[in-house]
Amino acid sequence: MDSVYTIYDMQINIVVPFEVRDIIRTLQERGFLAYIVGGCVRDIILGIEPKDWDITTSATPEQIQEIFPESVYENKFGTVGVKIKTSNEKVKIIEVTTFRTESGYVDSRHPETVTFVTTVGEDLSRRDFTVNAMAIEFITHDEKPEYKIIDLYAGQKDLEKKIVRAVGDAQERFHEDALRMLRAIRFSCQLGTGWVIEKETQEAIQTLAPSLKNISQERIRDEFVKILMTPQGAWGVELLYRYGLLEYIVPELLEGVGVGQNKHHIYTVWEHNLRALAYAIDKNYALEIRLGALLHDVGKPRTKGGDGPNSTFYKHEYVGAHMTRGILNRLRFSKQIVSYVTHLVKNHLFYYNVDEVSEAGVRRFINRVGIENVDDLIKIREADRIGSGVPKAVPYKLRHLLFMIDKVRRDPISPKMLAVDGTQIMEALRLKPSPRLGWILGILLEDILDDPQKNVTELLIARAKELNLLNEDEIKKLYIKSKERAQECEAGIEGEMKKKHKV
């Protein structure tokens, strides 16, 4: 028996997994109706291999379980997970759902009542968009099967015209599930260029946007991430703004709408953030970079000083980092993503002057931001530059910085890379854990950042003993002085806001 089954049509040629058609055939042989349904039908018609396969049937959940003993039913929505073995002997679960209708959406998301029905037409009427409200019925299961597409809401025409349209009354669909408003944006971005949201569907979104407040932050986050990860993600964020949805996702971004910048930018803060995001998407960067590009200047409106070509945004990277942490925590992102994106926003604003920066300054820069983060910070900086309207993402100064980083990246640049550790210093000096120990280690690190050749155990212990002869005030002052020297050394690669109070 073949392991796959193929649907043939003038415009359709897609492989259907054996396990999917075998479930359908088994249900049909038991006297039940069964169809491939939903997004996988849309993908089949578009010539895209579906990631997931959904089956709908006239059989009740209990009847499905009786036919397929290796199945799981743990919900009230009529969806049974049928366990099957694929051709390579792996266990896979295919969702098989009884025809149903839903009613009583009191929380704008979950139905209070689920009613099992007897026809596929009733089932399709509850679905979100016309392009997702189609089903495929197999008439025969031969080598070249006969099939028919059940399309009660002109989904094929909307696919051809690239239109996202709600099934039936748009407001009713969004009253049932407010998350569908975000899904409309996502589909218009995900399915390719040229897709638009139909007018009445647009108007319903604009009317019902406030109901997004009833949706959990985790659900909103998931759809927001899916939008950002599409090729049209920047346009998707623009649509979220136009349709009034962004106010309930990242309202902080709206503070940049209409906020002019200075002579270093030709776009408003809002436009600049979107263009930076578009660059990150065009480069197919990871989610963290896309979030960093979108949020890197979120703090500008709250820090703007003056107006016109000489306006300033003093410390906007620090304000933006604080805002970014709040935004991502609110959307229930993982601690790892929150921490990393916040770090990118906080450190995105580095300034590099070829004539001012020494190798020691570059080492200190790497020490401050982390060698493991440098490549991603460069990506954010590229997105920032393109979003500013300048012609090059990697101009000479940035290329020279990359050269310098590559030159020194193997040098000792962090406490972990010192040839001695705190335990060795405590033993050599007979010290206990204390601020004094921290000051000595800090001075030793500054010494090797200046000159990596000094990173020798014997030399560092000798230097530590020399420092330990100083009294507490003297060693503390020396530590502070070493930090001030470090700042001066790194001045040519420090944040522009610290250097010039502007961007």
N, C-alpha and C positions, 0 to 999 in steps of 0.2 A: 504494500500500500504506500502511495506517495506520502511524503512527510509534509507537503504543502499543497495548497489548493489555489488556483488562480481564477480571478474574475476577468473575463474578456469583454471589452467594449471598444468602440471607436476611440474613446478618450480615457478609458480606464484599463489599466493593466497592473494589478497589484497582487502580491502574494498574500494569501490568507493562511495563517498557521494551521496545521493539521488539527491541533487540539481545539481550535475555535470551531472549525466546521464540524468536527466530530461531536462536540457538545450540541450544536444546532441539529445535526442529523439525528442524534439520540433522542432529543426532545421531540422532534417531528415524528419519529417512529413510534413514540409513546402517545401520539395524538395531540400534541400541543403545538401552538404557534411559537416560532422562535425567529429572531432577527438579530443581525448586527445593527447597532444603533449608536447615534450620537457623534462625538467628535471623530471617531475612527472612520465613519462614513464620509464625513467632510474631507478627511485626509485622503481617503481612497479616490474620491472624485478629483481632488487637486493633484493626484499623482504622488502623494507623500506617503511613505511607509508609516503607518500608525505606531505610536509608542505603546498604546494600551488598546485592548479590545474589550468592548462591552456588548453583552447580549441581553436582550429583553425577551420575555416569554409570557405566555398565558398561564403557565404552570405556577401554582402557589409556592411559597418557600418550602412548605412541608413536602410538596410533591417533588420539588427539585432535589431536596435532601434524600428522598426515597429513591430517586433515580440515580443520584450520585452520592453514595454513602460517605465518600471521602470529601466532605464539604463542611463549611462553617457558616453558621447563621447567628450573628450576635447583635442585631440591630432591629429597629422597628420599621425600616424603610423597604423591606422586601428584597434586599440584596444578599444573595448567597455566594460565598466564595467557594467555587468548585476547584478542588485540588486535582491537578493532572500532571502527568509526566511528559516532558517534552521529548523530542527525538534524541536529545543527548542525555536523557535519563534525569534531568533536573526537575524538581517539583516546582510547579508554577500555579498561581491562583488566578482563575478567570472569574470576573464578577458576572453573575447572572441575576437579573432583577425582574421581578414580577411586574406586569403592566400595572401602573398606578397613577392616581391623581393625588394632589395635596391641597390642603386648605388650612386657614387659620394661622397665618404667619405673624404671631404677636410680637416677635422680637426682630422682625425684618430679616430673618435668616432661616429659622427652623420651623417646619410646619407642625401645627398642633395635631392635625389629623392626616393620616395616610390611608387612602382607600384603594384596594386592589380592584382593577377593572378587567374587562374581557377583550378589549381591542387595542391594537397598537396606536390607532389614531388618538384615542383618549390619552394614552401615555405621551405621545409626541406633543400634545397640546400644552403640557406643563413645562416644557423645556424652554431654555432661555432665549436662544437666537435661531433664526430660520436655518442658518448654515449648520446648526447642531441638532436640528429637529428632523432628521431624515433616517430612514432605516433601509436595510437591504434584506430581502427575503430570497432564500435559495429555493428554486423550483425543482431542480435536479442536483445531484451530487456526482455527476459524471466527470470525466477528465476535463471537459470544457463545459462547466455547469451553466444552466440557465438561471437567471435571477431577475428580480425587478427591484427598482428603487421606489420606495414609498416616500413621497415628497408632497405633503399636504400644504406647505406654507411657502412654496416657491424658493426653497433653499438653493436649488441648482442655479436659478436665475440670479440670485443674490451673490452666489459664488462667482458667476460669470461677470457680474457688474462690480464685484469687489465691495459689497455693501454688508455692513453689520446691522441687522434689523431684529428687533425683539419679536418674539412669537406673539401674535394677537395684540392685545392692548399693552403698550410698553410700560405704562405706569403700574398696571396690575402686576406685570412680571417683576418690576423693581420693588413693589410693595412686598411681594412674596420673599424676595431675597435681595437686599440692598447691595450685597457684594457683586451682584451681576453688573452693576454700573462700572465697577473697576474691570470686570471681565470684558465688557464692551470695549474699553480702551485697550486692554491687553490684546484682544483678538485683532483689533484694527492695526496694531503695531506688529503683531506676531505673524500674521498671514502674508506679509510682504508689502511692498510699496504700492501706493495707489488706493489702499482701502480707506473707506469713509464710513462714518456712522450715520445711518439714515435719520432724516430730520426729526420725525416724531420721537424716535429713540433718543436723540440728542436732547430734545426739549424735556422729555421725561427725566433724564439724568439731571438736568439743570434744576428742575422742580423738586426732585426728591433727594438731591445731594445731602441735605442735613440728616437724612436717615442713616447715613454712613456711621453716625455716632453710635448707633446701636450694634455695630459689628465689632467683634473683638480685635484688639490690636494685632494679635498673631495672624488672623485671617487677612487683615489689611496689609500687614507686612509681606505676607506671601505673594499677594497679587502685585504689590508695589515692586517687589524684587523681580517678579516675572516680567513686568513692564520694562524695568531697567535693563534686563538681560536680553531684550529683543533688539534687532538691528535698528528699530525706529524708537528706541527708548527715550531719547531726548524729546522727540515729538510727542511721545506718550505723556511725559511730564507737562508739556505745554497744554495738551488736551485736558489733563487733570485740572490745570489752572483755569482754562477757558470754561469748563463745565462746572466749576465750583466745588470740585472734589478735593483739591489739594489743601484747602482750608482745614480738612478733617484728617489729613495725613501728615504733611509737613508745613504747617502754617508759617513757620519761621522763614521759609523761602519767599513767601509773598511780601515780606518786608523789603525785598530788593526790587520789586516792581516799580519802575519809573525813577529809581534812585540813580542819578548820574554819577559818573566817576571823575577821574582827573585826566591829565594829558597822557597818561600811560595807557588809557583805555578809550575805545570808541563806542563801547556798548554800556548799557545800564548794568547794574549788579545782577539783576534777574537774567538778562540776555547773556551776560558773561558766564554765569553758572551753567546755563543750558548748553552753551557752545563748548564749554570745557567738558561737560558730560558727553556731548556728541563726539568729541575727539576721542575720549576714552572708549566709547562704544565702537567707533570706527576702527580703533586699534585692537578691538576684541580683548580689552583688559578685563581682569577679574572683577567680581562684584565689589570688593573692598576699594579698588581703584575708582570704579564708577561712582560709588558713594562719596569717596574723598573728593573727586572732581566736582560733583554736584554741590557739596557742602563746604568746599574749601574757603569760600568767601561769604559764608552765611552770616558772619559777624560784622560785615562792613556797614550795613545800615545803622547799627547801634553805636558805631564808633566814628561816624563821619564828622569831620571838622571842616567848616567852611563850605564853599561851593565853587564850582568852576574848575578850570584846569589845574589849580594849585590846592584843591581840597585834599584832606588827609584822612587816613583811616588807622590811627595810631592803635597798635596792639589788637587789631581786629583778628589776628590769628589765634590769640589766646581767648578772646571772647567767643570766636567761632568754634574753638575746640570745646569750650564749656557748653555751648549750645548743641554741638554735634553729639556730645555724650548724652545730653538730655533727650534729644530727638531719637537716637538709636535705642536708648533704654526704654523710652515710651513705646516704641514699636516692637519691643521684646526681641531685639537682636541678641545673638549670643554674646557673652562677656568678651570673648576673643575678638569678634568683629567690632564691638563697641570700643574696646581698648585700642585696636589697631587703627581704625579709621580716625578716631580722636587724635592719635599720635600723628597721623599724616596731616590732618588739618592744622594742628599746632605747629608743625615744623615745615609746612609747605613753602614758607616765605623766606627762602634763603637767597642771599645776594652774593654774587661772586665777581670779584675784580681781579683779573689776571695779574696785575702789577702789584697788588697789595697782599696777596695770600701766599704764605710759605707752606712747605710740607707739614710743618707743625700745626699750622692753622687748619689744614685739611684733616689731619689726625684728630684734632679736637672736634671738628664738625662731625666726623664719623663716630667719635666717642659719645657725642651729645645725642645723635639721632639713631645710632645703632647700625652697624655695618649691614645687618640683615634687612634693614629698611631703606637703604640708600637707593636701590634700583626703583622701588615703588615711589619714593619721593621725587625722583627724577621724572617719572611718568606723570605725577601730579603737576610738576612744574611745567612739563611740556603742554599738558592740557590747559593749564593756566595761561600760558603764553598764546596758544592758539585762540583761546577764548577771549583774549584781549584784542584780537584783530591784527596781531603782528604776523609777518609772513612766514617765519621759521619757528618750528618747535624746538630745535636744537641749534641755536646760534653758536658762534665761535666760543664765547665765554663758557657756555654750558658744556660744549665739547671738551674744552680745556679742563674744566672741573672733573669730568669723567676720566680724562687721562690722569689727572693728579690722584683721584681716588684709586684708580687701578694701580698706580705706582706705590701708594702707601698702605693699601688695604691689608697687606700681610705684616705690617709693623705692629708692635704692641700698642693697642689703643684703648684697652679697658682694664679695670682692676683684675679681672680673671687672667689677663695675659701678663701680669707682673711676674717676675722670676721669683718672687717671694709672696707669701700670703700672710694673713693676720696671725695665724698660729705661730709661724716662724718668727715674726717680729716680736710677738709676746714672749716667746721663749728666749730670744736673743737679748731682749731689753728687760725681761722679768716684769712685764706689764700685764695688767688685767684688762678685759674689755672696757673701754672708756672713750670719751671724746678725744683724748690725747692720741690714742691709737688711730682713730679715724683721721685726725689731722696729719699724722705722719704718713699714713698710706696715701692720703690725698696729695701730699707734696711729692711723694715718690712717683705717683702716676703722672703728675705734671712734669716731673723731671724727664721721664722716658718719652712723654709726648713731644718734648723739646728735642730729645736726643735718644733714639731707640738703642743706640750702642751702649747706653748705661743700664740696659735691662739685663744685668748679670747679678746673680744672687749675692755674691760677696760684696759687690759694689753697693747694692741696695741696702744690705745689712749695715755696712759701714756708714752709709749716709743716714740711716735710721738712728744709729748710735750717736752720730753727730747732732742730729735734731733733738734727740732725747736729753741732751745736755742743757737745752734751753728751758726756761721756766714756762709755766702754762700760758701766760699772756704773750710771751715772745713767740712761742710756737703757733699759737692761734693767729697772731698778726701775720706771721710768715705764710700760714695756710691761706688766709684771706688775700694776701698780696699775690700769692701764686695763682689764685683764681682770677684776680683782676688782670694779671699778666696774660692769662689764658684768653680772657675776653678780648684783650687788645690784639692778641695774636690771631684770633679768629675774626676780628672785626670785618675784614674784607669778604667774609662768607657768612656773615650774620644776617638775621632777618632785616629786610629793608626798613621795616617799621621802626626797629631800634636805631637804624643808621640814619634814616632820612625822614621818618615820620610820615611816609607816604608809600604808595604803591604805583 
